[in-house]
């Protein structure tokens, strides 16, 4: 399982609780789309996850910036994921970022709003914030690899309520939500 989180905004701990904490501990890979804030929070995530991938956010300190890139690609379920915290430039910036990086899925944060959206080129996935939802649901994303390739995904609250499910198939297939 791939667990995706973002926007922790903490100065003292990972602030993981409930289903989100369990999903991080159970995951084969944990991806964090930035805004940890302090390097000790990044350390906490790395201790909880068996494999951890992160990017910097606009609120991250110098220690985090020295350890993590602003953007990265990774593979899961036969798909290519491109991850960044945010991309200024309006509604076309994230799909363009995904095309530039040859991605099937763009993982991003910043808005604190859990989002799954398909575009002509790529799928856009924001897990929201598990710790500081700012008027949205406190949430994360869970993705399971499918035998035929691609992933089955869900947006899940910290309490464990699934509020959106989706499938992302390899490029020769289709994505639907």
N, C-alpha and C positions, 0 to 999 in steps of 0.2 A: 504494500500500500504506500502511496505517496500522500503525505499530509502537507497542506499548504497553509501558512499563517502569514500575518503581516501586522505592521503598526502596533507593536507592543507598547511603545512610549513609556518606558520604565527606567528608573534610575537605580533600582535595587534588586529586581528579580525578573524571571521570565513571565510571571503573572499567569501561568497556565493553570487552569482548574478544570474539573469535570471531564466531559467528553473530549475537550480539546487536549488536555494533558494526557489522557489515555491514548488518543489518536497519535500524538507525537511519540509516545513511548512504544506503540505498536507498529509504527511505520517502518518500512524498509528505507525510505528516504523522507526527510523533512526539508521543505523549501520555505525560506522566509524572505518576503519581498520588501524588507527594509523598515527602518525606523524602530530599531532596538532602543536607542538613545545612548546607553553607556556600555562600554566594553564588557563589564561584568555580566550584563544581561545576555550578550552573545555567548559568553562562557557558559552560562546556565543552560542555554539552548543546546550547545554542543554536548554537554553532559547528559542531557535527556535523550538525545537522538542517536540512533545507531549510525546513520549517515546524514550529515547536515550540509545544506547548500544555502548560502545567503547572498544578498546584495545590500549595498548601502542605501539608506534613505536620507532625505534632506535634513533630518534632525539627529543624525548619528555623529558621535564624537570622533576625534582623530584616531583613537585606537582601533575603532571599527573600520574606519576608512583605510587604515594601513593593512588590514587583514582581509577585507572583502572587496570585490569589484563593484562597479556601478551597475553592471549588467553581466549576465552569463547565460550560456546555453547548457542544457542537459537533456538526456534522453530518459524516457520512461514509457513502457507499454508500446514500444515501437514508434513513438511520436517524438518530435523535437520540441522542447519547451525553451522559450526565451524569457528571461526574467529580468525585470527592472522595477524600481520603485515607482517612478513616474516618468513621463515624457512630455515636456511642454510642447505645445504646437496644435492644440485643438483636437477634434475628434478623429483625425486621420493619423495622428502621431503614433499611437500604439500599433495599429495595423501596419504602418510603414516600418516601424521598428521590427515587427515580426517578419515581414517580407525580407528586410535587409539581412536578417539572421537565419533565414531559411526555416522558420518555425511553423509548426502546426498550431501551437498554443502560446499565447503571451500571458504570463503571470505578472501581475502588477499590484501595487498597493496605493497608498496615499489618500484615497477618498474615504477610507474606513467603511465603504458601502459594499457588502457582498454582491458580486455581479458575475453572471455568466452571460456572454453575448457572442453570437456568431456574426462574422462579417464575410464578405466575399472571399477573403484570403486566409484569415486566421480566426481562431477562437480566442476571445478575451476572457480572462479569469482573474477576478479579484476576490480573495478569501474574506475580505472585510478585516475587522480587528477583533481579536479575542479578548482584548483587555481594555480598550477605549473606543467603544462603538460610535460615539458621537451622534446619538439619535437613531442609529441603525441597530440591527441585531448583532450582538456579540457572536462571532462566527469564525469558522475555518472551512477549508475544503478538504475532502477525502477523495482520492482517485484510486481505483483498482484496475490493474492491467487485465485486458480481455484476452482469452486464448487466441482469438482471431486477429488480434492487434487492436490498438487503440485502448481507450479507457472508459469505464463507467465511473461517473463522478457524482458528487453530492455536496451541497452546501449545508452545513450542520451548525446548530447553535451550541454554545458551551454546555447547555443542559442536555444536549443529545437529540434535539428535534431536527429532523431532515426537512428543509423547506424548499429545496430545489434539487432535482436530479437531471442528469444529462449524460449523453454519450458523445465521445469524440472518436471517430474512426480515422484510420490512416488516410492520407490525402487521396488515394485512389477510390476511397469511399466517400462518406459524407459525415458531417457533424449535425447533430440535432439536439434540441433541448426540451 
